[in-house]
Amino acid sequence: MIEKYIQALQTVENPTINSGYDLQSWQAKAVNVVTRIYGENSKQEEQIIGIKFRSYPVFGTIGTRNSPSTRSGGGNNGKHCERQANELIKSFIADLETFGVPEPKKSENDGGINISVNQSQNQTVNVNVIWESIKDELTGKQLKEVEEIIDDIEEPELKKKRIFEKLKSFGTDLASNIVAGILTNPAVYGG
């Protein structure tokens, strides 16, 4: 896989940049490759986007019969952008050759719900959504009793049975209200 990544990087290693459009076109291609390797919003992507094209104005005087016109300035930093792009891509290639393909970075969603699905269709839901729904329905004393069961050191099956019995003792509608709170939480549906 590293070889494919290196080949992809080599296709964007030597850009020709004569205008802002040339730079933007190269950046789009380079970001596509780098995102596949390092993930979205990586430092490498920031470095590519950080390359800025500038053109410089022409200054001069209009000549007369006895003195010629003089002009200075003008041009752009296209060659500088090319060198910068080339050096960046070379460093990414060297990084891959030295350290291999990096592990993908996981983004954390503090207030929402995290669902990860693998080949066996396992799902993990952020406990905050569930815990908030439970807190909304229980009184302080009831919440403390449930927390004590959760913190207890015992078999999960026994703990599950004790929690079920405890919730049942709080009233028949309580469990339904907790489930309804979880299912209607906007974080479950990305809202």
RAFENFEN-V546412 format. One record per backbone hydrogen bond with DSSP energy under -1.0 kcal/mol. CO is the residue of the C=O (numbers start at 1). NH is the residue of the N-H. If there is no record, write none. Layout:
# RAFENFEN-V546412
<<CO/NH> <CO/NH>>
This chain:
# RAFENFEN-V546412
<<1/5> <2/6> <3/7> <4/8> <5/9> <6/10> <7/11> <9/12> <19/23> <20/24> <21/25> <22/26> <23/27> <24/28> <25/29> <26/30> <27/31> <28/32> <29/33> <30/34> <31/35> <32/36> <33/37> <34/38> <35/39> <42/46> <43/47> <44/48> <45/49> <46/50> <48/51> <54/77> <57/74> <59/72> <61/70> <67/64> <70/61> <72/59> <75/56> <77/81> <78/82> <79/83> <80/84> <81/85> <82/86> <83/87> <84/88> <85/89> <86/90> <87/91> <88/92> <89/93> <90/94> <91/95> <92/96> <93/97> <94/98> <95/99> <96/100> <118/121> <127/131> <128/132> <129/133> <130/134> <131/135> <132/136> <134/138> <139/143> <140/144> <141/145> <142/146> <143/147> <144/148> <145/149> <146/150> <147/151> <152/154> <155/159> <156/160> <157/161> <158/162> <159/163> <160/164> <161/165> <162/166> <163/167> <164/168> <165/169> <173/177> <174/178> <175/179> <176/180> <177/181> <178/182> <179/183> <180/184> <182/185> <185/188> <186/191>>
